[in-house]
């Protein structure tokens, strides 16, 4: 069961409070009656007043409050699965999470600036599907292609340089992983966006991009960093090599241009204001949209009316109970009077 307005469920918490306050009020009233005079004598002066109906009324009133809270919270059940046809492209972002992405060419660093740009990218997508591949020395699919942009943003928040245990920069492996991650429905509008500083140390990314182009997949690259380079902050200090020299990470634009050229895409150098994703998305928009089938849950069955009806019933019963003891039937009263007359 799903509650569309769960804040109203707090009304249920008022039930034990009402019962407690009523119990305290009853105790105070009993003490006042005891102080007024003999309790049994006072009870005889009010023969028709019920001592139990008060609690009974309060129980029904409390049940009414509980049902009212549940009804206002709009409980829903019974969602059904439905297929929707959408048209768009499939875009897989390959994000470099190696230690070099901690360099502070951008504020606060390369990696955080790239994550912000991807988050803004998801705001621009409509019916397009997005996927996310993380890579350093190895690569893996962090988010399969989806139209669930909220989940994409949630995954972004948890990404760090520790997301991939093997350090290095294997851009070619990331492109190969992305190629395998496209859905079987996708054949035309497919694109890979590689966000990295371009310092490849592991494989041949140009050959991987060429293979992607042969399969009809465009490969775009976004260069993050500066040609003059920046040191890499690690644990309050800067990363050093085995000889004790400070490691400086530089943007390798030459490699990134070659990857984009062989991949049939384009290279963009990331800036502080315009990171580079917008012009790439504008270019992807020119591709022929494909039709995808997405499965979604929809048509929740509203249940609030049943709980509101139960609340109304509880309130009506509470009003009908009254405060007085039930009177004896008229026939019983007359029979008792006749017996008294006969006894005389």
RODO-2510 file (C-alpha; in nm, 4 decimals, decimal comma):
residues 344
     n   res          X          Y          Z
     1     x     0,0000     0,0000     0,0000
     2     x     0,1229     0,3483    -0,0913
     3     x     0,0202     0,6731     0,0807
     4     x     0,0050     0,9765    -0,1469
     5     x    -0,0185     1,2260     0,1450
     6     x     0,1602     1,0486     0,4326
     7     x     0,1801     1,3607     0,6529
     8     x    -0,1828     1,3121     0,7586
     9     x    -0,0919     0,9805     0,9228
    10     x     0,0272     1,1865     1,2185
    11     x    -0,3409     1,2203     1,3141
    12     x    -0,3238     0,8585     1,4307
    13     x    -0,0784     0,9708     1,6989
    14     x    -0,3570     1,1856     1,8454
    15     x    -0,5592     0,8730     1,9379
    16     x    -0,3572     0,7631     2,2448
    17     x    -0,3267     1,1283     2,3508
    18     x    -0,7068     1,1723     2,3421
    19     x    -0,7623     0,8541     2,5411
    20     x    -0,5047     0,9572     2,7988
    21     x    -0,6525     1,3061     2,8393
    22     x    -1,0016     1,1627     2,8717
    23     x    -0,8853     0,9171     3,1376
    24     x    -0,7224     1,2024     3,3328
    25     x    -1,0401     1,4103     3,3031
    26     x    -1,2477     1,1184     3,4384
    27     x    -1,0152     1,0826     3,7343
    28     x    -1,0327     1,4540     3,8170
    29     x    -1,4124     1,4461     3,7925
    30     x    -1,4337     1,1441     4,0251
    31     x    -1,2234     1,3250     4,2830
    32     x    -1,4469     1,6300     4,2634
    33     x    -1,7597     1,4150     4,3079
    34     x    -1,5966     1,2448     4,6071
    35     x    -1,5207     1,5864     4,7534
    36     x    -1,8809     1,7003     4,6963
    37     x    -2,0348     1,4167     4,8930
    38     x    -2,0845     1,0428     4,9242
    39     x    -2,0147     0,8833     4,5842
    40     x    -2,2964     0,6295     4,6086
    41     x    -2,5431     0,9001     4,7125
    42     x    -2,4419     1,1199     4,4197
    43     x    -2,4813     0,8209     4,1886
    44     x    -2,8374     0,7640     4,3151
    45     x    -2,9181     1,1298     4,2428
    46     x    -2,8227     1,0660     3,8762
    47     x    -2,9706     0,7184     3,8132
    48     x    -2,9870     0,7567     3,4364
    49     x    -2,6259     0,8674     3,3809
    50     x    -2,4014     0,5865     3,2451
    51     x    -2,0476     0,5484     3,3766
    52     x    -1,9358     0,3303     3,0846
    53     x    -2,0855     0,5136     2,7887
    54     x    -1,8278     0,7898     2,8192
    55     x    -1,5460     0,5480     2,7455
    56     x    -1,7470     0,3851     2,4686
    57     x    -1,8044     0,7214     2,3015
    58     x    -1,4377     0,8114     2,3310
    59     x    -1,3321     0,4794     2,1731
    60     x    -1,5564     0,5370     1,8704
    61     x    -1,4444     0,8999     1,8448
    62     x    -1,0783     0,7911     1,8515
    63     x    -1,1425     0,5277     1,5843
    64     x    -1,3026     0,8009     1,3732
    65     x    -0,9906     1,0175     1,4087
    66     x    -0,7674     0,7223     1,3099
    67     x    -0,9757     0,6365     1,0023
    68     x    -0,9880     1,0063     0,9101
    69     x    -0,6087     1,0306     0,9213
    70     x    -0,5680     0,7223     0,7025
    71     x    -0,8273     0,8501     0,4551
    72     x    -0,6664     1,1950     0,4267
    73     x    -0,3303     1,0236     0,3635
    74     x    -0,4867     0,8783     0,0454
    75     x    -0,3915     0,5087     0,0583
    76     x    -0,3448     0,3546    -0,2862
    77     x    -0,3005    -0,0077    -0,3907
    78     x    -0,3067    -0,2281    -0,6973
    79     x    -0,0747    -0,0563    -0,9448
    80     x    -0,0592    -0,2225    -1,2808
    81     x     0,2265    -0,2546    -1,5264
    82     x     0,1873    -0,0638    -1,8519
    83     x     0,4086    -0,0303    -2,1579
    84     x     0,4769     0,3125    -2,3063
    85     x     0,6215     0,3982    -2,6447
    86     x     0,8734     0,6826    -2,6383
    87     x     1,1056     0,8270    -2,9012
    88     x     1,4558     0,9458    -2,8278
    89     x     1,8227     0,8520    -2,8197
    90     x     2,0379     0,6391    -2,5925
    91     x     2,3308     0,8203    -2,4346
    92     x     2,5933     0,6492    -2,2198
    93     x     2,8298     0,8708    -2,0242
    94     x     3,1737     0,7270    -1,9445
    95     x     3,3096     0,9129    -1,6428
    96     x     3,6753     0,8998    -1,5434
    97     x     3,7078     0,8470    -1,1657
    98     x     4,0848     0,8021    -1,1483
    99     x     4,2874     0,9994    -0,8933
   100     x     4,3848     1,2561    -1,1578
   101     x     4,0215     1,3751    -1,1558
   102     x     4,0874     1,5205    -0,8075
   103     x     4,3017     1,7961    -0,9598
   104     x     4,1624     2,1413    -0,8969
   105     x     4,1584     2,2945    -1,2429
   106     x     3,7889     2,3434    -1,1722
   107     x     3,6041     2,4232    -0,8531
   108     x     3,6032     2,2194    -0,6334
   109     x     3,7823     1,9636    -0,8573
   110     x     3,7514     1,7925    -1,1952
   111     x     3,5354     1,5043    -1,0754
   112     x     3,2803     1,7104    -0,8807
   113     x     3,2497     1,9547    -1,1697
   114     x     3,1852     1,6648    -1,4097
   115     x     2,9192     1,5176    -1,1776
   116     x     2,7419     1,8524    -1,1666
   117     x     2,7429     1,8728    -1,5456
   118     x     2,5944     1,5214    -1,5778
   119     x     2,3252     1,6132    -1,3269
   120     x     2,2318     1,9157    -1,5354
   121     x     2,2360     1,6966    -1,8452
   122     x     1,9647     1,4744    -1,6961
   123     x     1,7485     1,7868    -1,6514
   124     x     1,7618     1,8479    -2,0271
   125     x     1,6684     1,4949    -2,1283
   126     x     1,3041     1,4136    -2,1993
   127     x     1,2354     1,0758    -2,3568
   128     x     1,6038     0,9964    -2,4070
   129     x     1,7634     0,7125    -2,2146
   130     x     2,0816     0,7663    -2,0167
   131     x     2,3385     0,5226    -1,8815
   132     x     2,6549     0,5667    -1,6766
   133     x     2,9879     0,3826    -1,6960
   134     x     3,2636     0,4526    -1,4425
   135     x     3,6243     0,3819    -1,5273
   136     x     3,9778     0,4125    -1,4021
   137     x     4,2103     0,1131    -1,4490
   138     x     3,8970    -0,0950    -1,5183
   139     x     3,5371    -0,0042    -1,5998
   140     x     3,1883    -0,1142    -1,5011
   141     x     2,8264    -0,0096    -1,5574
   142     x     2,7115     0,2086    -1,2690
   143     x     2,3664     0,2753    -1,4171
   144     x     2,2097     0,0779    -1,7059
   145     x     2,0324     0,2838    -1,9722
   146     x     1,7109     0,4222    -1,8251
   147     x     1,4678     0,7137    -1,8329
   148     x     1,4702     0,7274    -1,4532
   149     x     1,6637     1,0528    -1,4221
   150     x     1,6004     1,0737    -1,0462
   151     x     1,7899     0,7471    -0,9941
   152     x     2,0672     0,8755    -1,2191
   153     x     2,1162     1,1744    -0,9913
   154     x     2,1118     0,9513    -0,6839
   155     x     2,3898     0,7367    -0,8283
   156     x     2,5936     1,0473    -0,9079
   157     x     2,5979     1,1604    -0,5460
   158     x     2,7778     0,8432    -0,4341
   159     x     3,0527     0,8491    -0,6989
   160     x     3,4125     0,9073    -0,5891
   161     x     3,7638     0,8067    -0,6916
   162     x     3,7172     0,4987    -0,4725
   163     x     3,4257     0,3746    -0,6858
   164     x     3,6736     0,1800    -0,9016
   165     x     3,9327    -0,0088    -0,6950
   166     x     4,1931    -0,0359    -0,9739
   167     x     4,3646     0,2937    -1,0497
   168     x     4,4771     0,3971    -1,3973
   169     x     4,2965     0,5323    -1,7016
   170     x     4,1631     0,2729    -1,9471
   171     x     3,9515     0,4818    -2,1846
   172     x     3,9338     0,2057    -2,4457
   173     x     3,7916    -0,0399    -2,1951
   174     x     3,5299     0,2140    -2,0902
   175     x     3,4183     0,2617    -2,4516
   176     x     3,3971    -0,1163    -2,4998
   177     x     3,1904    -0,1500    -2,1808
   178     x     2,9562     0,1240    -2,3041
   179     x     2,9135    -0,0468    -2,6428
   180     x     2,7925    -0,3615    -2,4672
   181     x     2,5553    -0,1651    -2,2451
   182     x     2,3167    -0,0326    -2,5094
   183     x     1,9730    -0,1925    -2,5085
   184     x     1,8802    -0,4463    -2,7795
   185     x     1,6101    -0,2054    -2,9002
   186     x     1,8693     0,0573    -2,9881
   187     x     2,0148     0,0524    -3,3383
   188     x     2,0432     0,4085    -3,4688
   189     x     2,0437     0,6885    -3,2123
   190     x     2,3306     0,5816    -2,9893
   191     x     2,6063     0,7980    -2,8466
   192     x     2,8910     0,7642    -2,5988
   193     x     3,0221     1,0678    -2,4105
   194     x     3,3645     1,0202    -2,2524
   195     x     3,4523     1,2676    -1,9761
   196     x     3,8218     1,2452    -1,8858
   197     x     4,1538     1,4271    -1,8767
   198     x     4,2710     1,1998    -2,1593
   199     x     4,5794     1,0558    -1,9893
   200     x     4,5354     0,6992    -2,1128
   201     x     4,7825     0,4439    -1,9786
   202     x     4,6195     0,1060    -2,0349
   203     x     4,4848     0,0377    -2,3853
   204     x     4,4015     0,1770    -2,7302
   205     x     4,0978     0,4096    -2,7008
   206     x     4,1223     0,5229    -3,0638
   207     x     4,0710     0,1663    -3,1882
   208     x     3,7767     0,1197    -2,9490
   209     x     3,6173     0,4405    -3,0801
   210     x     3,6663     0,3193    -3,4378
   211     x     3,4841    -0,0057    -3,3553
   212     x     3,2000     0,1931    -3,2027
   213     x     3,1672     0,4051    -3,5183
   214     x     3,1482     0,0908    -3,7320
   215     x     2,8467    -0,0141    -3,5226
   216     x     2,6753     0,3210    -3,5777
   217     x     2,7634     0,4593    -3,2349
   218     x     2,9009     0,8122    -3,2109
   219     x     3,1755     0,8786    -2,9587
   220     x     3,2132     1,2268    -2,8110
   221     x     3,4889     1,3355    -2,5759
   222     x     3,5002     1,6128    -2,3163
   223     x     3,8463     1,7154    -2,1995
   224     x     3,8680     1,8002    -1,8295
   225     x     4,1817     1,9777    -1,7119
   226     x     4,4483     2,2153    -1,8367
   227     x     4,7494     2,1596    -2,0672
   228     x     4,9899     2,3083    -1,8082
   229     x     4,8704     2,0541    -1,5527
   230     x     4,7831     2,0455    -1,1856
   231     x     4,9074     1,8430    -0,8863
   232     x     4,6791     1,5765    -0,7395
   233     x     4,5741     1,6338    -0,3748
   234     x     4,5722     1,3113    -0,1735
   235     x     4,5167     1,2942     0,2029
   236     x     4,6076     1,6559     0,2721
   237     x     4,9213     1,6360     0,0584
   238     x     4,9992     1,6061    -0,3123
   239     x     5,0486     1,2726    -0,4862
   240     x     5,4125     1,1819    -0,5526
   241     x     5,5729     0,9131    -0,7648
   242     x     5,8099     0,6418    -0,6377
   243     x     6,1043     0,8823    -0,6674
   244     x     5,9361     1,1421    -0,4476
   245     x     5,8522     1,3806    -0,7309
   246     x     5,5159     1,5538    -0,7363
   247     x     5,2772     1,4036    -0,9919
   248     x     5,1253     1,6588    -1,2287
   249     x     4,8232     1,5613    -1,4378
   250     x     4,7803     1,7326    -1,7754
   251     x     4,4975     1,7386    -2,0254
   252     x     4,5799     1,5253    -2,3313
   253     x     4,3749     1,6988    -2,5987
   254     x     4,5520     1,5227    -2,8853
   255     x     4,4305     1,1784    -2,7765
   256     x     4,0792     1,3008    -2,7069
   257     x     4,0553     1,4654    -3,0510
   258     x     4,1642     1,1402    -3,2156
   259     x     3,9070     0,9391    -3,0196
   260     x     3,6268     1,1771    -3,1230
   261     x     3,7451     1,1826    -3,4850
   262     x     3,7519     0,8036    -3,5174
   263     x     3,4239     0,7771    -3,3265
   264     x     3,2406     1,0110    -3,5622
   265     x     3,1645     1,2543    -3,2827
   266     x     3,3290     1,5743    -3,1611
   267     x     3,5746     1,6929    -2,8992
   268     x     3,4865     1,9702    -2,6540
   269     x     3,7153     2,1207    -2,3926
   270     x     3,5280     2,1668    -2,0667
   271     x     3,5053     2,5211    -1,9376
   272     x     3,4130     2,6553    -1,5968
   273     x     3,0866     2,8045    -1,7258
   274     x     3,0001     2,5751    -2,0172
   275     x     3,1248     2,2259    -1,9385
   276     x     3,0672     2,1000    -2,2928
   277     x     2,7658     1,8716    -2,2622
   278     x     2,5131     2,1177    -2,4064
   279     x     2,6648     2,1421    -2,7579
   280     x     2,7053     1,7632    -2,7645
   281     x     2,3396     1,7096    -2,6685
   282     x     2,2376     1,9604    -2,9376
   283     x     2,4294     1,7502    -3,1896
   284     x     2,2697     1,4271    -3,0621
   285     x     1,9262     1,5879    -3,1064
   286     x     1,9925     1,5941    -3,4817
   287     x     2,0152     1,2138    -3,4876
   288     x     1,7124     1,0108    -3,5887
   289     x     1,5032     0,9294    -3,2830
   290     x     1,4247     0,5668    -3,2120
   291     x     1,1125     0,4231    -3,0584
   292     x     1,1625     0,2521    -2,7244
   293     x     0,9247     0,0514    -2,5099
   294     x     0,9400     0,1387    -2,1424
   295     x     0,7595    -0,0499    -1,8664
   296     x     0,6080     0,1590    -1,5870
   297     x     0,3731     0,1151    -1,2936
   298     x     0,0626     0,3276    -1,3160
   299     x    -0,3023     0,3708    -1,2204
   300     x    -0,2885     0,3350    -0,8446
   301     x    -0,6304     0,2369    -0,7078
   302     x    -0,7509     0,4991    -0,4560
   303     x    -0,8781     0,3606    -0,1240
   304     x    -0,9330     0,6827     0,0741
   305     x    -1,3117     0,6839     0,0348
   306     x    -1,3495     0,3620     0,2357
   307     x    -1,1551     0,5010     0,5297
   308     x    -1,3431     0,8328     0,5217
   309     x    -1,6722     0,6415     0,5186
   310     x    -1,5537     0,4372     0,8190
   311     x    -1,4573     0,7611     0,9976
   312     x    -1,8014     0,9100     0,9340
   313     x    -1,9665     0,5917     1,0648
   314     x    -1,7580     0,6045     1,3833
   315     x    -1,8553     0,9693     1,4448
   316     x    -2,2257     0,8945     1,3876
   317     x    -2,2166     0,5991     1,6282
   318     x    -2,0394     0,8148     1,8856
   319     x    -2,3152     1,0766     1,8671
   320     x    -2,5936     0,8160     1,8895
   321     x    -2,4556     0,6500     2,2016
   322     x    -2,5429     0,9459     2,4248
   323     x    -2,4680     0,9772     2,7963
   324     x    -2,7738     0,8183     2,9604
   325     x    -2,8349     0,4588     3,0513
   326     x    -3,0816     0,2770     2,8209
   327     x    -3,4349     0,3022     2,9467
   328     x    -3,6295    -0,0173     3,0129
   329     x    -3,8929    -0,1110     2,7633
   330     x    -4,2350     0,0493     2,8273
   331     x    -4,3964    -0,2955     2,8578
   332     x    -4,1443    -0,3993     3,1219
   333     x    -4,2092    -0,0797     3,3137
   334     x    -4,5884    -0,1327     3,3124
   335     x    -4,5453    -0,4992     3,4100
   336     x    -4,3405    -0,3948     3,7071
   337     x    -4,6033    -0,1379     3,8065
   338     x    -4,8823    -0,4007     3,7796
   339     x    -4,6934    -0,6406     4,0052
   340     x    -4,6516    -0,3670     4,2616
   341     x    -5,0264    -0,2935     4,2532
   342     x    -5,1115    -0,6657     4,2804
   343     x    -4,8832    -0,7023     4,5757
   344     x    -5,0843    -0,4440     4,7577
***
